[in-house]
Amino acid sequence: MTGRIRTDSALVDLWADRAVFGLDPDEERELARLEGAAGGSVDPREAESLELAAASVALLLASRRIEPLPAALRARLEGGARVYFAARASTPPRSEPRPLDPVAVPARPEPRRLAPWAWLAAAAAAAVAVLGWLPRERSSEPAIATAAPAAAELRAALLRETDTLRVEASGTDLAKNAGGDVVWQTRAQSGWMRLVDLPPNDPQVEQYQLWIFDEAQKHPVDGGVFNVTRAGEVLVPIDAKLRVVKPTLFAITIEKPGGVVVSDRERIAWVAKPI
Amino acid sequence: MKTTLQKVAAGDAAAVQECIDRYGGLVYTLARRMCPAGAEVDDAVQEVFIELWRKAERYDPGIAEEGVFVAMIARRRLIDMQRRLARHGGQDELPETLEASGTDALADAELRDSAAVAERAFAELRPEQQKVLRLAVWDGLSHQRISEVTGLPLGTVKTHARRGLHKLRELLSPSQTPVTGGGS
């Protein structure tokens, strides 16, 4: 574990409290504010080293009274692992850097509830999509068709949580016919954009980039760079680079390939504003 | 030589079995201990393992023992479940007993060594730091409940927890921790 200590004691105290006790929503907001104020000087390994210290206590105490894994649960884990890794292995790795992948949405109703294995497969496919294991250029239908149900199911699962935010979106003058919505859950720090009729981009010329305006952050948070490779409806996972506490606006800008660190906000194509 | 999680991250399907064999009992024990009312332990264990497979590539043997990393992922997930259910009317009660009944000793030698390293570090903490950390991490008590149970002021509870945690981090840093293999 790292042994470096930050000088910002309030921040370190909250990291320690989170590692040992967990934080309540007010403390979470304060932590995000402090992290935001610290900006790029925050090293996530510092916070993780405290989590690891707390975990060492858990390991120590658990080791004194370990309970064997029940056979039925072991079988369930093994079955789940087969599904997960089969899904992962079905898509080849690719090289860095990579934008987030939009996933075309099939025209079918979202399921009300996932079967256990469907959830596992969805989680695996989401990992594949989020980690960028899907091919960057999707010229063929099958790759999209394989991943789309998983993305839709994950989005639907997020929507079933009572603390998930859903915001309607609309295109600007740059994408007048575009629409869709944003689904975001602060607790999980994850979400999806459902983009409808956002014009496909040429990745060699420009790319889309999501920005999340957060009440606790001075500057908008980079939500990820992505391409839209086809017309219609696509799902794109949100990849917030910093912790988001209370989003006040989601905006997609058009930027140079690879995205930018600071946007001039001159080409905003799509916005979703929570009420 | 790659660790179990490094092999999992590389897509080695056989390592997944090894991971379940090695850490299944640990995760199950933590889930049994921390799983909030209203949640299924089996579901929690499964969620932890999915998370573990997704996060396996982030494991760095130079930073922490693998068992500690696994325990961290498990705690994150389980604490998240606790908060989710508390928000939906779950409970945060004092366990009937602060000492769980013991069952099997750790069968895995490597994990046993990791626990021994943690135990040596934990033993160096002051008794009140040990007590607060045990009540928080193992018994899952909030700082308010620990204050009530121990009679310590709230601020003192937090101070013991924070100082104890920093001390542990220092003791467990790679420069302080010998490579495992010699047991305790």
Boltz contact constraints between the chains, C-beta under 6 A:
constraints:
  - contact:
      token1: [A, 1]
      token2: [B, 63]
      max_distance: 6.0
  - contact:
      token1: [A, 1]
      token2: [B, 64]
      max_distance: 6.0
  - contact:
      token1: [A, 1]
      token2: [B, 169]
      max_distance: 6.0
  - contact:
      token1: [A, 1]
      token2: [B, 172]
      max_distance: 6.0
  - contact:
      token1: [A, 1]
      token2: [B, 173]
      max_distance: 6.0
  - contact:
      token1: [A, 3]
      token2: [B, 170]
      max_distance: 6.0
  - contact:
      token1: [A, 3]
      token2: [B, 173]
      max_distance: 6.0
  - contact:
      token1: [A, 13]
      token2: [B, 162]
      max_distance: 6.0
  - contact:
      token1: [A, 16]
      token2: [B, 162]
      max_distance: 6.0
  - contact:
      token1: [A, 16]
      token2: [B, 165]
      max_distance: 6.0
  - contact:
      token1: [A, 20]
      token2: [B, 136]
      max_distance: 6.0
  - contact:
      token1: [A, 20]
      token2: [B, 161]
      max_distance: 6.0
  - contact:
      token1: [A, 21]
      token2: [B, 136]
      max_distance: 6.0
  - contact:
      token1: [A, 21]
      token2: [B, 142]
      max_distance: 6.0
  - contact:
      token1: [A, 21]
      token2: [B, 143]
      max_distance: 6.0
  - contact:
      token1: [A, 22]
      token2: [B, 79]
      max_distance: 6.0
  - contact:
      token1: [A, 49]
      token2: [B, 169]
      max_distance: 6.0
  - contact:
      token1: [A, 50]
      token2: [B, 165]
      max_distance: 6.0
  - contact:
      token1: [A, 51]
      token2: [B, 72]
      max_distance: 6.0
  - contact:
      token1: [A, 52]
      token2: [B, 64]
      max_distance: 6.0
  - contact:
      token1: [A, 52]
      token2: [B, 68]
      max_distance: 6.0
  - contact:
      token1: [A, 52]
      token2: [B, 72]
      max_distance: 6.0
  - contact:
      token1: [A, 53]
      token2: [B, 165]
      max_distance: 6.0
  - contact:
      token1: [A, 53]
      token2: [B, 168]
      max_distance: 6.0
  - contact:
      token1: [A, 53]
      token2: [B, 169]
      max_distance: 6.0
  - contact:
      token1: [A, 54]
      token2: [B, 137]
      max_distance: 6.0
  - contact:
      token1: [A, 55]
      token2: [B, 68]
      max_distance: 6.0
  - contact:
      token1: [A, 55]
      token2: [B, 71]
      max_distance: 6.0
  - contact:
      token1: [A, 55]
      token2: [B, 72]
      max_distance: 6.0
  - contact:
      token1: [A, 55]
      token2: [B, 75]
      max_distance: 6.0
  - contact:
      token1: [A, 56]
      token2: [B, 68]
      max_distance: 6.0
  - contact:
      token1: [A, 56]
      token2: [B, 118]
      max_distance: 6.0
  - contact:
      token1: [A, 56]
      token2: [B, 172]
      max_distance: 6.0
  - contact:
      token1: [A, 57]
      token2: [B, 133]
      max_distance: 6.0
  - contact:
      token1: [A, 57]
      token2: [B, 137]
      max_distance: 6.0
  - contact:
      token1: [A, 58]
      token2: [B, 71]
      max_distance: 6.0
  - contact:
      token1: [A, 58]
      token2: [B, 75]
      max_distance: 6.0
  - contact:
      token1: [A, 58]
      token2: [B, 137]
      max_distance: 6.0
  - contact:
      token1: [A, 59]
      token2: [B, 67]
      max_distance: 6.0
  - contact:
      token1: [A, 59]
      token2: [B, 68]
      max_distance: 6.0
  - contact:
      token1: [A, 59]
      token2: [B, 71]
      max_distance: 6.0
  - contact:
      token1: [A, 59]
      token2: [B, 115]
      max_distance: 6.0
  - contact:
      token1: [A, 59]
      token2: [B, 118]
      max_distance: 6.0
  - contact:
      token1: [A, 60]
      token2: [B, 115]
      max_distance: 6.0
  - contact:
      token1: [A, 60]
      token2: [B, 118]
      max_distance: 6.0
  - contact:
      token1: [A, 60]
      token2: [B, 119]
      max_distance: 6.0
  - contact:
      token1: [A, 60]
      token2: [B, 122]
      max_distance: 6.0
  - contact:
      token1: [A, 61]
      token2: [B, 138]
      max_distance: 6.0
  - contact:
      token1: [A, 62]
      token2: [B, 26]
      max_distance: 6.0
  - contact:
      token1: [A, 62]
      token2: [B, 29]
      max_distance: 6.0
  - contact:
      token1: [A, 62]
      token2: [B, 30]
      max_distance: 6.0
  - contact:
      token1: [A, 63]
      token2: [B, 106]
      max_distance: 6.0
  - contact:
      token1: [A, 63]
      token2: [B, 115]
      max_distance: 6.0
  - contact:
      token1: [A, 65]
      token2: [B, 100]
      max_distance: 6.0
  - contact:
      token1: [A, 65]
      token2: [B, 102]
      max_distance: 6.0
  - contact:
      token1: [A, 65]
      token2: [B, 103]
      max_distance: 6.0
  - contact:
      token1: [A, 66]
      token2: [B, 25]
      max_distance: 6.0
  - contact:
      token1: [A, 66]
      token2: [B, 29]
      max_distance: 6.0
  - contact:
      token1: [A, 66]
      token2: [B, 104]
      max_distance: 6.0
  - contact:
      token1: [A, 66]
      token2: [B, 106]
      max_distance: 6.0
  - contact:
      token1: [A, 67]
      token2: [B, 28]
      max_distance: 6.0
  - contact:
      token1: [A, 67]
      token2: [B, 29]
      max_distance: 6.0
  - contact:
      token1: [A, 67]
      token2: [B, 32]
      max_distance: 6.0
  - contact:
      token1: [A, 67]
      token2: [B, 103]
      max_distance: 6.0
  - contact:
      token1: [A, 68]
      token2: [B, 25]
      max_distance: 6.0
  - contact:
      token1: [A, 68]
      token2: [B, 104]
      max_distance: 6.0
  - contact:
      token1: [A, 69]
      token2: [B, 24]
      max_distance: 6.0
  - contact:
      token1: [A, 69]
      token2: [B, 25]
      max_distance: 6.0
  - contact:
      token1: [A, 69]
      token2: [B, 28]
      max_distance: 6.0
  - contact:
      token1: [A, 73]
      token2: [B, 42]
      max_distance: 6.0
  - contact:
      token1: [A, 77]
      token2: [B, 20]
      max_distance: 6.0
  - contact:
      token1: [A, 77]
      token2: [B, 49]
      max_distance: 6.0
  - contact:
      token1: [A, 80]
      token2: [B, 46]
      max_distance: 6.0
  - contact:
      token1: [A, 81]
      token2: [B, 16]
      max_distance: 6.0
  - contact:
      token1: [A, 84]
      token2: [B, 53]
      max_distance: 6.0
  - contact:
      token1: [A, 85]
      token2: [B, 13]
      max_distance: 6.0
  - contact:
      token1: [A, 123]
      token2: [B, 50]
      max_distance: 6.0
  - contact:
      token1: [A, 127]
      token2: [B, 54]
      max_distance: 6.0
